[in-house]
């Protein structure tokens, strides 16, 4: 934790130095940098001193409506598909029962959107204090399947049983965010940001699974299946520690 504080302090000192050098070279007036009609890309600063996304978004941006008003937001789109083939072998009384193929697959998708309306309390001050409010919506989906054979042994005899398993999960969340923070310009096109964010949302979740066991019809085995389904509805309130970021004005 102390090492992270040192890195943040180093970052602030660096920005202060850049600001003084930039103003000394360009002799810019002390007017506000929050110009109406300007766009900015927003990035976060991770604890390991690397740039990350804004509030977890794939891309984040801000549009300055006026010197004291702005809109910022971020959107996330990601997904993943994977397949893992495999094989299973077994033996009965030290005699090989052969090998059976198996496989598993998974699919996930996630989309989230957050937007905030910002009010700058002191647009002409060296450090700009702002507050923000806005909605946040997210949706998550996952589906996985697997086929795993296993050897059913009874005495000195046995046969292969195939277990088919599938699971589906969805989660929809909607709510609002609140932020308070400060922004300080190192130069006309670059600023350092620090803010605290609070998120309240209502979550609708569902998860269902099916497990089936079956074998060849020429063996004495009764197929069976199990089905489970769970639905959740819950309010969630979460806050973040102070986060740091950069705004790059275009």
N, C-alpha and C positions, 0 to 999 in steps of 0.2 A: 504493500500500500504506500509506504514512504517513497519507494522508487517511482511509482506512478505520479505522486505529487511533485517530485523533482522534475519529471518530464514535462508536466503541465506548466510548472513555473518556468522552465527553460523555454517552452513555447511562447508564453506571454512575454518574457523578456525579449525574445527574438522579434516578436511582432512590434513591440515598442520601439526597438532599434530601427527596424525597417520603416516604421511610420515617420520617425524623426528625419531619417535620411531622405525619404521620399519628399517630405515637405520642404526640406532644406534645398533640395535640388530643383524641384518644380515650383516652389513658392506658391502653392495653392492657397486660395482664400479659405477661411474657417467657416464656410457655409456648409449646409447639410449635404451629406452624401446620398441621402435617401431621395433620389430624383424620381419624379412621377414618370411612369411608363418604362422603367428599367426592369430587366429580368436578371435573375441570379440562380445559379446551380448551387445546391446545398449538399454538403458532405459532413459526416460525423468524424470525430477523432477518437480512435480506440485507445485503450490503456497502453497498448504496445507502440503508441506513437505512429500509427498508420491510419490512413483515411478509410472510412466505412460509409455505408449508406445513411441517409437521413431518416431517423426514426424507423429503421428497419426496412425502408423502402428500396426497391431496385433503383429508382431515380426520384430525386426530389428537386423542386424548383420553387422560386418565389417571384411574385410580380408586384411591383410597387404601384399602388393605385394613386397615392398622393404622398406627400412628405410624412404624413402621420398614419397612413393606412396601407396595408398590404395583404395579399393572399399567398399562402404557401401550402404546398401539398406534396404528397408522394404516392406512388403506386408500385405494387409488387406483383409480378407474374412469374411463377416458376412451377416446374413439374419435373417428374422423374419416372422412368420406366426401367425395370431391371428383370432379367431372367437368369435363373441359376439351375442348369441341368445337373443331375447327379445319378449315382447308381448305388444299389444296396445289395449286399451279398449275405448269404447265410449258410449254415451247415446243420446237419442232423446226425448225431452219433459220429462226429468227425468226418462225415461225408458231405461234400458240397451239395447244396440245394440250388446252386446256380446264382445268377445275378439278375436283378430286376431294375429297370430304369425308373427314375423319379425326377421331379423338377419342382421349382417354385418360381413365382413371379410376383411383382409388386408394381403398383402404379400410384403415384401421388400427384396432387395438384393443389396449388394455393394461389389465391388472389386477395389482395388487400388494398384499401384506399383510405387515405387520410387527408383532410384539408382543414386549414385553420385561417380564420380572419384575424389579422394582427392589428393592434393599436399601439403606436409609438407615442409614449408619454412626453418625450422631450426630443424631437427630431433635430433640434439645433445644438444639442449638447455634445460634448466629446464622446460620451458613452450613452448609447440609446437604450432606454428601458422600454420593454414592450410586454404586453399580455396578449394571449390568443385563445380562441375557442373555436371548436368545429367538430364535425362528425367524423366517425371512423367506422368502416365496414370491412369485414374479412370473411372469406369462405375457404374451407379446407376439405379435401376429399382424398380418401385412400382406399385402395382395394388390393387385396393380396390373395393368392391361391397357392396351394401346394398339393403334390401327389407323392405320398411317402409309403412305399410297400414295406411290410414287415412279415417275418416268418412266424406263422402260428404252429406251434409244436405240441403234439399230444403223443406222449410215449416216444416211439421210434418212427413216428410219422409226422408229417407237417405239410403245410401248404401256404402259399403266399396270400396275404390279405392287403388290399390297397386302401389306404386312408386318404380320402379327398377332403381338403379343408379350404374354406374360403371365408374371408372377413371383409366387411365394408364399414367404413367410418366416415361420417360427415360432421362438420362443425360450422355453424353460421353465427357470427358475432356482430352486433351493431351497438353503437354507443357514441360517446362524445369524449373529446379531449380538452384539456385546459393546460396552458403553459404560461410561465412567466420567465423572462430572461433579459439579457443585455447583449448588445451588439456594438463592437468597436472596430472602426475602420483603420487598417494598417496603411492603405492607400485607396485610391478611387475605385479600384476594381476588386479589392480583397478585404474581407472583414472577418474578425474572430467573434464567435457566438458562444454563449453559455446559457443554458436554460434548464428549467425543471419542468417535467411533464407529468400530468395525472390523467389516467384513463379509466373511465367507467363504461361498462358494456354489459349487455344481456346476451347470454350464449345459449343457443339451441344445439344440442348434440345428439347423435344417434350412432349406435354401433350394433351390427348384426353379424352373426357367424353361423356357419353350417359345417358340421363334421359328419362324414359318411364313411362307413366301412363296407366293403364288398369283396367277394372272391369269385373264382370261376364257378360256373353253374354245375360242374361235375364233382364238386366237393360238398360235404355236409356242413354248410356254413350259412347262417341267417344274416342277411345284410341288415344294417341298422344305421340310424342317423340321429344327430343331435342338433337342435336349433336354439340359438340364444339371441335375444334382442334387448337392448338397453337404450332408454331415452333419458337425456339430462337437460334440465333447464336451470340456469343459475345466473345470478348477478355477480359481476367481478369488478373490484376496485383495485387498481394497481398504480403505484407511483414509481418513478425512476429517480435515481440519484442524479446529481447535477451532471449534465452531458455537455461536451464541448464539440464545436464544429466550425466549419469554414463556409462562407458565402463567396462565390466567385461571380462577380457581376459582369454581364455581357455587354 
